[in-house]
């Protein structure tokens, strides 16, 4: 079965809430420095500070969609206290994740799940 992305001409997130395929996209105020979040409930948050319908917004949504796919496949998961990546668990606290003995801020490109 093929996977098709919606036509880019229909990619319009100018409203406060919209869907991209079956994934609800919600624009909201996020913590400083956070542009997008993939959530366990199947939604994606995009920072209201990001210009609607911009290339930046498209890039953020596509990045978060990769996380959503990884979560649906069971490769990635999270709770308030840990991140699970391919069965390995990593401690999580106060916006940071412990990886290879060092604490990094969430979203850091050092994490293997951020390598896309």
PyMOL commands that set and color helices and strands:
alter all, ss='L'
color gray80, all
select helices_A, chain A and resi 8-10+55-73+112-114
alter helices_A, ss='H'
color red, helices_A
select strands_A, chain A and resi 17-20+23-28+36-38+44-47+76-78+82-85+88-93+96-99+102-105
alter strands_A, ss='S'
color yellow, strands_A
deselect
rebuild
show_as cartoon
